[in-house]
Amino acid sequence: EVQVVESGGGLVQAGGSLRLSCAASGFTFDDPVIGWFRQAPGKEREGVSYISASDSSTYYAHSVDGRFTISSDNAKNTVYLQMNSLKFEDTARYYCAVARMRNRKRGFWDYTKDEMYDYWGQGTQVTVSS
């Protein structure tokens, strides 16, 4: 059974930190890309950050660059998103997404798009109070 499970969300004051975890299991990781997306009420889902497990290439949305750090523990099939200096506008439900195999015919930039991912978690809520 394929499972993608997020954890680590919660309520935090502006300026605080949270670390999200994404644990994936039930399928073979060939050359995966693991991404974090978020969706706030009334807004479209947006790609926040992602990492290529094979070479640790990373991407950050402009809105989080310098504040968020993505990392992976390949032995545990787990990806983390360290979120520092949180802002009210970071409030959203955060989703982990897994692409089993990086499509090297596509640009790494393409992994900002939902369609590039095979599996999604149920999400974890992050609420930042101002």
C-alpha positions in Angstrom: 0.0 0.0 0.0 1.4 3.4 -1.0 1.5 5.9 1.8 2.6 9.5 1.9 2.2 10.9 5.4 2.9 14.4 6.5 3.4 15.5 10.1 4.7 18.4 12.1 2.1 21.1 11.4 0.6 23.2 14.1 -0.1 26.7 15.4 2.9 29.0 15.8 3.4 32.7 16.3 4.8 34.8 13.6 8.6 34.6 13.7 8.5 31.1 15.0 9.6 27.8 13.4 8.1 24.4 12.5 9.6 21.3 10.9 7.4 19.3 8.6 8.1 15.7 7.8 7.0 13.6 4.9 7.3 9.8 5.2 6.8 7.8 2.0 6.4 4.0 1.9 4.9 1.2 -0.1 6.6 1.8 -3.4 10.1 1.7 -4.9 12.0 4.9 -5.1 13.7 4.9 -8.5 14.9 8.5 -8.8 12.4 10.5 -6.9 11.5 14.1 -6.6 9.7 15.0 -3.4 7.9 18.3 -3.1 6.0 20.4 -0.7 2.9 22.3 -1.8 0.6 24.5 0.1 -2.9 25.7 -0.3 -4.6 28.5 1.7 -8.3 29.0 1.7 -9.5 30.6 -1.5 -6.2 30.3 -3.1 -4.6 28.0 -5.6 -2.2 25.3 -4.5 1.4 26.4 -5.0 4.7 24.7 -5.1 6.8 25.7 -2.1 9.9 23.5 -2.4 11.1 20.2 -3.7 14.2 18.1 -3.7 15.7 15.5 -6.1 16.8 12.6 -3.9 19.5 11.4 -6.2 21.6 14.6 -6.3 19.9 16.8 -3.7 19.0 19.5 -6.2 16.5 21.8 -4.6 14.0 24.5 -5.5 12.4 27.1 -3.4 9.5 29.5 -4.2 10.6 33.1 -4.0 8.2 33.6 -1.1 10.0 31.1 1.1 13.6 31.3 -0.2 16.0 32.0 2.7 13.4 31.0 5.3 12.6 27.4 4.5 15.0 24.5 4.0 14.2 21.2 2.5 16.3 18.1 3.2 16.0 14.3 2.7 16.9 11.2 4.6 17.0 8.6 1.8 17.5 5.7 4.2 14.3 6.6 5.9 12.4 7.7 2.7 11.6 10.9 4.6 11.8 14.5 3.5 11.8 17.4 5.9 10.8 21.0 5.5 12.3 23.3 8.1 10.3 26.5 8.2 11.8 29.5 10.0 10.8 33.1 10.4 7.2 32.1 9.7 4.8 34.7 8.5 1.0 35.0 8.7 0.9 34.5 5.0 2.5 31.1 5.4 -0.7 29.8 6.9 -2.0 27.0 4.7 -2.4 23.3 4.5 0.9 21.8 3.4 1.0 18.7 1.2 3.8 16.4 0.4 4.0 15.0 -3.1 6.2 12.3 -4.5 7.3 11.7 -8.1 8.7 8.2 -8.3 11.1 8.9 -11.0 12.6 12.2 -12.1 11.7 12.9 -15.7 15.0 14.1 -17.1 13.4 15.0 -20.4 11.7 17.8 -18.4 13.3 20.7 -16.7 13.7 20.6 -13.0 11.6 23.8 -13.0 8.6 21.7 -14.1 8.3 20.1 -10.7 6.4 23.2 -9.5 3.5 21.6 -11.4 1.0 19.2 -9.7 1.0 16.9 -12.7 4.6 15.9 -12.3 3.8 14.0 -9.1 2.4 10.4 -8.6 1.4 10.4 -5.0 0.1 12.9 -2.5 -0.4 13.0 1.2 -3.4 14.2 3.0 -1.7 17.4 4.2 -0.9 19.0 7.5 -2.2 22.3 8.7 0.2 25.2 9.4 -1.3 28.2 11.1 0.8 31.3 11.9 -0.7 33.8 14.2 0.2 37.4 13.7 
